[in-house]
Amino acid sequence: MRTINKEIYIKKVDQINETDIWIVDGKKIRSELDIEFVNFGHHFIFPYIPKSEFWLDKEAAPNERCFYVNRMLIECDLISKGTSYPEAKKSADKKEKAERKKHSVKTLEKILNKKDLQKKSHCQLLKKLNNEIDIWLVYGKIVRDVFDIDFTEGGHDLVYNYVPKNEVWIDDDLLASERPFVILHELFERSLMLTKKISYDEAHEKTSKLEWKARQDKNFLKEQLEKLGWRYQA
C-alpha cells in the first residue's frame, strides 16, 4: 500500500451514504504518488484511495464534478455486486454520455459538423512549433461532452481521431502550472510513435517514465522540452 501524503487533501465537499467526496491536489498526486491519476478516482481504480472516499482533482473550472461523482457511484455499486471493472465502466460510460448530452451539447450536435466542433473545442493557440505542430489549449468539457468522456490532461492526433492532423490538445481544466509536464508528455509520446513506429501503449509507458523524471527535476523538464522545440520558462 502506498503512503498517502495528507497534504493532497484540499476540501471535503460532500458525503454520500458512507462515502466522503474530497477535492484533492492532482498535481501533487501525479508528482509524488501516481503519475496516472486523472480527473477523479475511487478505490477500485486506484487501490491507494481509501474505500470510503471518492477523489476529485482540483479543476481550473469546477463544472464537471456531478458527472464524475455519478459515474463513480455507478461503478462502485456494480463492482461491489460482482461486476468486473470493464463492464462497470461500460455501464457508467453509457450513463455519463446520456447525462452530458442532456445537459450541454444537444444544440451543438444538431447545428455543427465534426470540423466545426473541433474548432469550437479550441480555446487558445499556445504555440506553433517549427515542425508545424499546433499546440492548442482546448475546452476539456466540450471535448468530453462531444467526442470522448475519457479525455483528460491532453492528447494528440496520432492517438485520437477527433484531434486534427498535426495538433496537440491540452485540457483547459488542467492547472496552468501543470501544463508543461503534459505538453512534454504529448510531444514526446507523439515523437516516439511517429519516428520509432511503436504502439501507443509502448510509447505511453516510456513517456510516463520521462514525465515522472521531469516532475522531479525542473532542469530536466526544460532540457527535454527544448529538444522538442518548446522554450520553457519556469
C-alpha positions in Angstrom: 0.0 0.0 0.0 1.4 3.4 -1.0 1.7 6.0 1.7 -0.7 9.0 1.2 0.6 12.5 2.0 -2.3 14.1 3.9 -1.4 17.4 2.1 -3.1 16.1 -1.0 -6.5 16.7 0.6 -7.8 20.1 -0.2 -11.5 20.1 0.8 -14.3 17.7 1.7 -17.2 18.8 -0.5 -19.9 16.2 0.2 -20.8 12.9 1.8 -23.0 10.3 0.0 -24.1 7.5 2.3 -20.8 6.5 3.9 -18.5 7.9 1.2 -16.6 11.2 1.6 -16.2 13.3 -1.5 -12.8 15.1 -1.5 -11.2 17.7 -3.7 -7.6 16.7 -3.9 -4.4 18.1 -5.3 -4.0 16.2 -8.5 -0.7 17.8 -9.4 0.8 16.7 -6.0 -0.6 13.1 -6.6 0.9 12.9 -10.1 4.2 14.3 -8.9 4.6 12.3 -5.7 2.3 9.3 -5.7 0.9 8.2 -9.1 1.5 9.9 -12.5 -1.5 8.1 -13.9 -4.1 9.7 -11.6 -6.7 11.5 -13.7 -9.7 13.8 -13.0 -11.2 11.5 -10.4 -10.8 8.2 -8.8 -12.0 5.6 -6.3 -10.6 2.5 -4.6 -11.4 0.1 -7.4 -9.4 2.1 -9.9 -6.6 3.3 -7.6 -6.1 1.0 -4.6 -4.3 3.6 -2.6 -7.6 5.6 -2.3 -9.4 4.6 0.9 -12.6 2.6 0.2 -14.7 5.2 2.0 -13.6 8.1 -0.3 -14.0 9.5 -3.8 -11.3 11.8 -5.0 -11.9 14.7 -7.4 -8.9 16.5 -8.9 -8.9 20.3 -8.3 -10.3 21.7 -11.5 -9.4 25.0 -13.1 -13.1 25.2 -14.0 -15.1 23.1 -11.5 -18.1 22.4 -13.7 -18.0 18.6 -14.2 -18.0 17.3 -10.6 -21.5 15.9 -10.8 -20.6 13.7 -13.8 -17.6 12.3 -12.1 -19.4 11.6 -8.8 -22.3 10.0 -10.5 -20.1 7.7 -12.6 -18.1 6.6 -9.5 -21.3 5.8 -7.7 -22.4 3.6 -10.6 -19.0 1.9 -10.9 -18.6 1.2 -7.2 -22.1 -0.1 -6.8 -21.7 -2.5 -9.7 -18.3 -3.7 -8.7 -19.4 -4.3 -5.1 -22.1 -6.6 -6.6 -19.6 -8.6 -8.5 -19.4 -6.9 -11.9 -15.9 -6.6 -13.4 -14.4 -3.1 -13.7 -14.5 -3.1 -17.5 -18.2 -3.9 -17.5 -18.9 -1.4 -14.7 -17.1 1.3 -16.7 -19.1 0.5 -19.8 -22.3 1.0 -17.9 -21.1 4.2 -16.3 -19.8 5.5 -19.7 -23.3 5.0 -21.2 -25.0 6.8 -18.3 -22.5 9.7 -18.3 -22.7 10.2 -22.1 -26.5 10.4 -21.8 -26.2 13.0 -18.9 -23.7 15.1 -20.8 -25.8 15.1 -23.9 -28.9 16.1 -22.0 -27.1 18.9 -20.1 -24.9 20.6 -22.6 -24.4 19.6 -26.2 -27.7 18.8 -27.8 -27.8 22.1 -29.7 -24.1 21.8 -30.7 -24.6 18.3 -32.1 -27.6 19.5 -34.2 -26.1 22.6 -35.8 -22.4 21.8 -36.1 -20.5 19.2 -38.1 -17.3 17.5 -36.8 -15.0 20.1 -38.2 -16.9 22.9 -36.6 -16.9 21.1 -33.3 -13.2 20.6 -33.5 -12.8 24.4 -33.9 -15.3 25.0 -31.2 -13.1 23.0 -28.9 -10.1 25.3 -29.4 -9.6 27.8 -26.6 -6.1 29.3 -27.2 -3.2 28.5 -29.5 -0.3 28.0 -27.1 2.4 27.6 -29.7 3.1 26.6 -33.3 6.3 24.6 -33.3 8.9 24.7 -36.0 7.8 21.3 -37.3 4.3 22.8 -37.7 2.7 21.1 -34.8 0.0 23.3 -33.3 -0.4 23.1 -29.5 -3.9 24.1 -28.5 -5.4 24.7 -25.1 -8.9 23.2 -25.6 -12.1 23.4 -23.7 -11.9 20.0 -22.0 -15.6 19.9 -21.1 -16.6 20.3 -24.8 -14.2 17.5 -25.8 -15.7 15.2 -23.1 -19.2 16.2 -23.9 -18.9 15.7 -27.7 -16.0 13.5 -28.5 -14.6 11.4 -25.7 -15.6 11.3 -22.0 -12.2 9.8 -21.2 -10.2 12.7 -22.5 -8.0 14.0 -19.7 -5.0 16.3 -19.4 -4.0 16.1 -23.1 -3.9 14.2 -26.4 -2.6 14.3 -29.9 -3.6 13.4 -33.5 -1.8 10.0 -33.6 -3.9 8.6 -30.7 -7.3 10.4 -31.0 -9.1 10.6 -34.4 -11.0 13.7 -33.3 -7.8 15.7 -32.9 -6.9 17.3 -36.3 -3.7 16.4 -38.0 -0.6 17.9 -36.5 -2.3 19.1 -33.4 -1.7 18.5 -29.7 -4.6 19.3 -27.3 -4.1 20.4 -23.7 -7.1 20.4 -21.4 -8.0 23.8 -20.1 -9.2 22.2 -16.9 -5.6 21.4 -16.0 -4.0 24.0 -13.8 -1.5 26.2 -15.7 1.4 25.1 -13.5 1.0 21.5 -14.7 0.7 22.2 -18.4 4.5 21.9 -19.2 4.6 18.3 -17.9 1.6 17.4 -20.1 3.0 19.2 -23.1 6.2 17.3 -22.7 4.3 14.0 -22.4 2.2 14.6 -25.5 5.1 15.9 -27.7 7.5 13.1 -26.6 4.8 10.4 -27.0 3.9 11.6 -30.4 7.5 11.8 -31.5 8.1 8.2 -30.4 5.0 6.9 -32.3 6.0 8.9 -35.4 9.7 8.2 -35.6 10.0 4.8 -33.8 6.8 3.4 -35.3 5.8 1.9 -31.9 2.4 1.4 -30.4 0.6 3.9 -28.2 0.9 1.6 -25.2 4.6 1.2 -25.6 5.1 5.0 -26.2 2.9 5.9 -23.3 4.8 3.7 -20.9 8.2 5.2 -22.0 6.8 8.7 -21.9 5.3 8.3 -18.4 8.7 7.4 -17.1 10.2 10.5 -18.7 7.4 12.7 -17.4 7.9 11.3 -13.8 11.6 12.3 -14.0 10.7 15.7 -15.3 8.3 16.3 -12.4 11.2 15.7 -10.0 13.7 17.8 -11.9 12.8 21.2 -13.5 16.1 21.4 -15.3 15.4 18.0 -16.9 12.0 19.3 -17.9 13.4 22.4 -19.5 16.1 20.3 -21.4 13.6 17.8 -22.7 11.0 20.4 -23.8 13.6 22.4 -25.7 14.7 19.3 -27.5 11.1 19.1 -28.8 11.0 22.7 -29.8 9.3 24.2 -26.8 11.1 27.0 -25.0 10.3 26.5 -21.3 10.3 29.3 -18.7 9.6 28.4 -15.1 
